[in-house]
Amino acid sequence: MNLKRTFGTILTILGIIGLIYTAINFINHSGDTRTVIVLGVLGVLFFFTGISLVRTTKDES
């Protein structure tokens, strides 16, 4: 499997985990507001970067 595609998958999974963690903290009102915002931004950044890597990388056998 292509290394870029694997890295893109890992980034996408980390982004999803970050977004879920941010949503849970936002709903429960736990944690600092600044921390929730930073985690949300990082989650979105990781998610869209990973999706972009997976989509633009071509499979070469």
Biopython code that builds the backbone (N, CA, C, O; Angstrom):
import numpy as np
from Bio.PDB.StructureBuilder import StructureBuilder

atoms = [
    (1, "MET", "N", (0.850, -1.180, 0.000)),
    (1, "MET", "CA", (0.000, 0.000, 0.000)),
    (1, "MET", "C", (0.894, 1.241, 0.000)),
    (1, "MET", "O", (1.993, 1.244, 0.554)),
    (2, "ASN", "N", (0.400, 2.257, -0.619)),
    (2, "ASN", "CA", (1.159, 3.489, -0.749)),
    (2, "ASN", "C", (1.306, 4.191, 0.602)),
    (2, "ASN", "O", (0.359, 4.251, 1.386)),
    (3, "LEU", "N", (2.495, 4.717, 0.863)),
    (3, "LEU", "CA", (2.780, 5.356, 2.151)),
    (3, "LEU", "C", (1.943, 6.619, 2.357)),
    (3, "LEU", "O", (1.459, 6.874, 3.460)),
    (4, "LYS", "N", (1.772, 7.412, 1.288)),
    (4, "LYS", "CA", (0.962, 8.631, 1.413)),
    (4, "LYS", "C", (-0.494, 8.302, 1.726)),
    (4, "LYS", "O", (-1.133, 8.982, 2.528)),
    (5, "ARG", "N", (-1.008, 7.263, 1.095)),
    (5, "ARG", "CA", (-2.398, 6.868, 1.330)),
    (5, "ARG", "C", (-2.575, 6.360, 2.765)),
    (5, "ARG", "O", (-3.595, 6.631, 3.398)),
    (6, "THR", "N", (-1.590, 5.628, 3.273)),
    (6, "THR", "CA", (-1.631, 5.148, 4.648)),
    (6, "THR", "C", (-1.571, 6.315, 5.631)),
    (6, "THR", "O", (-2.309, 6.339, 6.616)),
    (7, "PHE", "N", (-0.700, 7.272, 5.368)),
    (7, "PHE", "CA", (-0.595, 8.453, 6.224)),
    (7, "PHE", "C", (-1.884, 9.265, 6.176)),
    (7, "PHE", "O", (-2.314, 9.808, 7.194)),
    (8, "GLY", "N", (-2.500, 9.351, 5.007)),
    (8, "GLY", "CA", (-3.780, 10.046, 4.877)),
    (8, "GLY", "C", (-4.870, 9.376, 5.687)),
    (8, "GLY", "O", (-5.696, 10.049, 6.303)),
    (9, "THR", "N", (-4.876, 8.054, 5.688)),
    (9, "THR", "CA", (-5.861, 7.314, 6.485)),
    (9, "THR", "C", (-5.653, 7.556, 7.972)),
    (9, "THR", "O", (-6.614, 7.740, 8.719)),
    (10, "ILE", "N", (-4.397, 7.555, 8.398)),
    (10, "ILE", "CA", (-4.093, 7.810, 9.816)),
    (10, "ILE", "C", (-4.530, 9.230, 10.207)),
    (10, "ILE", "O", (-5.115, 9.430, 11.271)),
    (11, "LEU", "N", (-4.246, 10.206, 9.351)),
    (11, "LEU", "CA", (-4.657, 11.579, 9.645)),
    (11, "LEU", "C", (-6.174, 11.709, 9.704)),
    (11, "LEU", "O", (-6.706, 12.427, 10.551)),
    (12, "THR", "N", (-6.868, 11.019, 8.812)),
    (12, "THR", "CA", (-8.329, 11.067, 8.812)),
    (12, "THR", "C", (-8.890, 10.483, 10.096)),
    (12, "THR", "O", (-9.807, 11.051, 10.689)),
    (13, "ILE", "N", (-8.353, 9.361, 10.527)),
    (13, "ILE", "CA", (-8.824, 8.735, 11.771)),
    (13, "ILE", "C", (-8.531, 9.633, 12.970)),
    (13, "ILE", "O", (-9.375, 9.772, 13.856)),
    (14, "LEU", "N", (-7.345, 10.243, 13.010)),
    (14, "LEU", "CA", (-7.029, 11.173, 14.106)),
    (14, "LEU", "C", (-7.959, 12.383, 14.093)),
    (14, "LEU", "O", (-8.357, 12.872, 15.150)),
    (15, "GLY", "N", (-8.303, 12.862, 12.912)),
    (15, "GLY", "CA", (-9.228, 13.982, 12.799)),
    (15, "GLY", "C", (-10.614, 13.635, 13.314)),
    (15, "GLY", "O", (-11.248, 14.434, 14.002)),
    (16, "ILE", "N", (-11.082, 12.434, 12.975)),
    (16, "ILE", "CA", (-12.397, 11.993, 13.451)),
    (16, "ILE", "C", (-12.392, 11.874, 14.972)),
    (16, "ILE", "O", (-13.337, 12.301, 15.635)),
    (17, "ILE", "N", (-11.328, 11.295, 15.521)),
    (17, "ILE", "CA", (-11.220, 11.157, 16.978)),
    (17, "ILE", "C", (-11.201, 12.537, 17.639)),
    (17, "ILE", "O", (-11.853, 12.751, 18.661)),
    (18, "GLY", "N", (-10.452, 13.468, 17.052)),
    (18, "GLY", "CA", (-10.395, 14.826, 17.601)),
    (18, "GLY", "C", (-11.740, 15.523, 17.562)),
    (18, "GLY", "O", (-12.108, 16.218, 18.509)),
    (19, "LEU", "N", (-12.478, 15.346, 16.475)),
    (19, "LEU", "CA", (-13.796, 15.972, 16.365)),
    (19, "LEU", "C", (-14.801, 15.367, 17.338)),
    (19, "LEU", "O", (-15.620, 16.084, 17.914)),
    (20, "ILE", "N", (-14.743, 14.060, 17.521)),
    (20, "ILE", "CA", (-15.643, 13.408, 18.481)),
    (20, "ILE", "C", (-15.315, 13.857, 19.903)),
    (20, "ILE", "O", (-16.217, 14.145, 20.690)),
    (21, "TYR", "N", (-14.027, 13.917, 20.230)),
    (21, "TYR", "CA", (-13.618, 14.365, 21.562)),
    (21, "TYR", "C", (-14.040, 15.815, 21.810)),
    (21, "TYR", "O", (-14.468, 16.165, 22.909)),
    (22, "THR", "N", (-13.915, 16.650, 20.782)),
    (22, "THR", "CA", (-14.343, 18.049, 20.898)),
    (22, "THR", "C", (-15.840, 18.144, 21.123)),
    (22, "THR", "O", (-16.294, 18.934, 21.951)),
    (23, "ALA", "N", (-16.611, 17.347, 20.396)),
    (23, "ALA", "CA", (-18.070, 17.370, 20.552)),
    (23, "ALA", "C", (-18.480, 16.922, 21.947)),
    (23, "ALA", "O", (-19.387, 17.504, 22.543)),
    (24, "ILE", "N", (-17.828, 15.901, 22.468)),
    (24, "ILE", "CA", (-18.159, 15.423, 23.812)),
    (24, "ILE", "C", (-17.829, 16.493, 24.852)),
    (24, "ILE", "O", (-18.626, 16.739, 25.758)),
    (25, "ASN", "N", (-16.670, 17.127, 24.731)),
    (25, "ASN", "CA", (-16.305, 18.188, 25.678)),
    (25, "ASN", "C", (-17.226, 19.393, 25.550)),
    (25, "ASN", "O", (-17.548, 20.039, 26.548)),
    (26, "PHE", "N", (-17.648, 19.695, 24.340)),
    (26, "PHE", "CA", (-18.543, 20.839, 24.128)),
    (26, "PHE", "C", (-19.914, 20.578, 24.745)),
    (26, "PHE", "O", (-20.497, 21.468, 25.364)),
    (27, "ILE", "N", (-20.425, 19.371, 24.579)),
    (27, "ILE", "CA", (-21.746, 19.042, 25.120)),
    (27, "ILE", "C", (-21.711, 18.967, 26.639)),
    (27, "ILE", "O", (-22.640, 19.432, 27.299)),
    (28, "ASN", "N", (-20.664, 18.393, 27.202)),
    (28, "ASN", "CA", (-20.567, 18.239, 28.656)),
    (28, "ASN", "C", (-20.072, 19.495, 29.369)),
    (28, "ASN", "O", (-20.052, 19.536, 30.599)),
    (29, "HIS", "N", (-19.677, 20.510, 28.621)),
    (29, "HIS", "CA", (-19.132, 21.753, 29.178)),
    (29, "HIS", "C", (-17.926, 21.485, 30.074)),
    (29, "HIS", "O", (-17.691, 22.209, 31.043)),
    (30, "SER", "N", (-17.166, 20.447, 29.748)),
    (30, "SER", "CA", (-15.971, 20.158, 30.533)),
    (30, "SER", "C", (-14.747, 20.661, 29.783)),
    (30, "SER", "O", (-14.699, 20.615, 28.553)),
    (31, "GLY", "N", (-13.794, 21.124, 30.504)),
    (31, "GLY", "CA", (-12.576, 21.636, 29.882)),
    (31, "GLY", "C", (-12.678, 23.123, 29.607)),
    (31, "GLY", "O", (-13.756, 23.717, 29.655)),
    (32, "ASP", "N", (-11.546, 23.695, 29.322)),
    (32, "ASP", "CA", (-11.451, 25.114, 29.020)),
    (32, "ASP", "C", (-11.971, 25.374, 27.609)),
    (32, "ASP", "O", (-11.823, 24.526, 26.729)),
    (33, "THR", "N", (-12.574, 26.534, 27.388)),
    (33, "THR", "CA", (-13.102, 26.879, 26.072)),
    (33, "THR", "C", (-11.997, 26.934, 25.031)),
    (33, "THR", "O", (-12.187, 26.502, 23.894)),
    (34, "ARG", "N", (-10.847, 27.461, 25.416)),
    (34, "ARG", "CA", (-9.717, 27.566, 24.494)),
    (34, "ARG", "C", (-9.244, 26.184, 24.049)),
    (34, "ARG", "O", (-8.892, 25.986, 22.886)),
    (35, "THR", "N", (-9.238, 25.234, 24.976)),
    (35, "THR", "CA", (-8.829, 23.872, 24.656)),
    (35, "THR", "C", (-9.792, 23.215, 23.677)),
    (35, "THR", "O", (-9.368, 22.525, 22.750)),
    (36, "VAL", "N", (-11.081, 23.429, 23.883)),
    (36, "VAL", "CA", (-12.089, 22.858, 22.990)),
    (36, "VAL", "C", (-11.940, 23.436, 21.591)),
    (36, "VAL", "O", (-12.062, 22.705, 20.608)),
    (37, "ILE", "N", (-11.680, 24.727, 21.484)),
    (37, "ILE", "CA", (-11.512, 25.363, 20.176)),
    (37, "ILE", "C", (-10.264, 24.835, 19.470)),
    (37, "ILE", "O", (-10.303, 24.537, 18.276)),
    (38, "VAL", "N", (-9.165, 24.719, 20.202)),
    (38, "VAL", "CA", (-7.918, 24.222, 19.604)),
    (38, "VAL", "C", (-8.081, 22.786, 19.132)),
    (38, "VAL", "O", (-7.642, 22.444, 18.034)),
    (39, "LEU", "N", (-8.708, 21.937, 19.951)),
    (39, "LEU", "CA", (-8.926, 20.548, 19.552)),
    (39, "LEU", "C", (-9.844, 20.452, 18.341)),
    (39, "LEU", "O", (-9.637, 19.608, 17.469)),
    (40, "GLY", "N", (-10.848, 21.304, 18.284)),
    (40, "GLY", "CA", (-11.751, 21.312, 17.139)),
    (40, "GLY", "C", (-11.046, 21.720, 15.856)),
    (40, "GLY", "O", (-11.248, 21.106, 14.809)),
    (41, "VAL", "N", (-10.225, 22.747, 15.936)),
    (41, "VAL", "CA", (-9.490, 23.209, 14.757)),
    (41, "VAL", "C", (-8.494, 22.147, 14.295)),
    (41, "VAL", "O", (-8.378, 21.885, 13.098)),
    (42, "LEU", "N", (-7.779, 21.535, 15.234)),
    (42, "LEU", "CA", (-6.844, 20.475, 14.865)),
    (42, "LEU", "C", (-7.569, 19.264, 14.278)),
    (42, "LEU", "O", (-7.081, 18.650, 13.330)),
    (43, "GLY", "N", (-8.717, 18.923, 14.832)),
    (43, "GLY", "CA", (-9.497, 17.811, 14.295)),
    (43, "GLY", "C", (-9.942, 18.060, 12.865)),
    (43, "GLY", "O", (-9.841, 17.174, 12.016)),
    (44, "VAL", "N", (-10.436, 19.265, 12.596)),
    (44, "VAL", "CA", (-10.860, 19.617, 11.245)),
    (44, "VAL", "C", (-9.672, 19.629, 10.295)),
    (44, "VAL", "O", (-9.774, 19.150, 9.166)),
    (45, "LEU", "N", (-8.553, 20.171, 10.743)),
    (45, "LEU", "CA", (-7.350, 20.232, 9.917)),
    (45, "LEU", "C", (-6.846, 18.830, 9.572)),
    (45, "LEU", "O", (-6.551, 18.546, 8.411)),
    (46, "PHE", "N", (-6.746, 17.963, 10.564)),
    (46, "PHE", "CA", (-6.293, 16.593, 10.321)),
    (46, "PHE", "C", (-7.261, 15.856, 9.404)),
    (46, "PHE", "O", (-6.837, 15.142, 8.495)),
    (47, "PHE", "N", (-8.560, 16.027, 9.640)),
    (47, "PHE", "CA", (-9.564, 15.322, 8.860)),
    (47, "PHE", "C", (-9.490, 15.696, 7.386)),
    (47, "PHE", "O", (-9.420, 14.814, 6.529)),
    (48, "PHE", "N", (-9.503, 16.986, 7.079)),
    (48, "PHE", "CA", (-9.502, 17.405, 5.680)),
    (48, "PHE", "C", (-8.154, 17.172, 4.999)),
    (48, "PHE", "O", (-8.112, 16.921, 3.795)),
    (49, "THR", "N", (-7.062, 17.249, 5.743)),
    (49, "THR", "CA", (-5.760, 16.933, 5.165)),
    (49, "THR", "C", (-5.677, 15.454, 4.816)),
    (49, "THR", "O", (-5.175, 15.093, 3.752)),
    (50, "GLY", "N", (-6.164, 14.602, 5.701)),
    (50, "GLY", "CA", (-6.161, 13.165, 5.441)),
    (50, "GLY", "C", (-7.035, 12.789, 4.262)),
    (50, "GLY", "O", (-6.633, 11.983, 3.423)),
    (51, "ILE", "N", (-8.228, 13.365, 4.188)),
    (51, "ILE", "CA", (-9.125, 13.100, 3.063)),
    (51, "ILE", "C", (-8.484, 13.557, 1.763)),
    (51, "ILE", "O", (-8.579, 12.864, 0.749)),
    (52, "SER", "N", (-7.837, 14.706, 1.778)),
    (52, "SER", "CA", (-7.172, 15.217, 0.580)),
    (52, "SER", "C", (-6.040, 14.300, 0.142)),
    (52, "SER", "O", (-5.882, 14.052, -1.054)),
    (53, "LEU", "N", (-5.249, 13.792, 1.080)),
    (53, "LEU", "CA", (-4.163, 12.874, 0.733)),
    (53, "LEU", "C", (-4.692, 11.579, 0.131)),
    (53, "LEU", "O", (-4.128, 11.070, -0.836)),
    (54, "VAL", "N", (-5.760, 11.048, 0.689)),
    (54, "VAL", "CA", (-6.315, 9.799, 0.182)),
    (54, "VAL", "C", (-6.889, 9.996, -1.217)),
    (54, "VAL", "O", (-6.731, 9.133, -2.080)),
    (55, "ARG", "N", (-7.551, 11.122, -1.444)),
    (55, "ARG", "CA", (-8.188, 11.358, -2.744)),
    (55, "ARG", "C", (-7.191, 11.648, -3.852)),
    (55, "ARG", "O", (-7.387, 11.204, -4.984)),
    (56, "THR", "N", (-6.131, 12.378, -3.556)),
    (56, "THR", "CA", (-5.224, 12.818, -4.617)),
    (56, "THR", "C", (-4.084, 11.838, -4.897)),
    (56, "THR", "O", (-3.393, 11.974, -5.907)),
    (57, "THR", "N", (-3.881, 10.867, -4.033)),
    (57, "THR", "CA", (-2.801, 9.900, -4.239)),
    (57, "THR", "C", (-3.300, 8.778, -5.143)),
    (57, "THR", "O", (-4.337, 8.168, -4.885)),
    (58, "LYS", "N", (-2.544, 8.520, -6.202)),
    (58, "LYS", "CA", (-2.916, 7.471, -7.139)),
    (58, "LYS", "C", (-2.293, 6.153, -6.714)),
    (58, "LYS", "O", (-1.179, 6.119, -6.191)),
    (59, "ASP", "N", (-3.028, 5.064, -6.944)),
    (59, "ASP", "CA", (-2.508, 3.728, -6.661)),
    (59, "ASP", "C", (-1.551, 3.318, -7.774)),
    (59, "ASP", "O", (-1.912, 3.306, -8.951)),
    (60, "GLU", "N", (-0.342, 2.987, -7.384)),
    (60, "GLU", "CA", (0.629, 2.500, -8.340)),
    (60, "GLU", "C", (1.148, 1.158, -7.846)),
    (60, "GLU", "O", (1.713, 1.058, -6.757)),
    (61, "SER", "N", (0.953, 0.146, -8.647)),
    (61, "SER", "CA", (1.386, -1.204, -8.241)),
    (61, "SER", "C", (2.740, -1.529, -8.795)),
    (61, "SER", "O", (3.260, -2.619, -8.556)),
]
sb = StructureBuilder()
sb.init_structure("model")
sb.init_model(0)
sb.init_chain("A")
sb.init_seg("    ")
for serial, (resi, resn, name, xyz) in enumerate(atoms, 1):
    if name == "N":
        sb.init_residue(resn, " ", resi, " ")
    sb.init_atom(name, np.array(xyz, "f"), 0.0, 1.0, " ", f" {name:<3s}", serial, name[0])
structure = sb.get_structure()
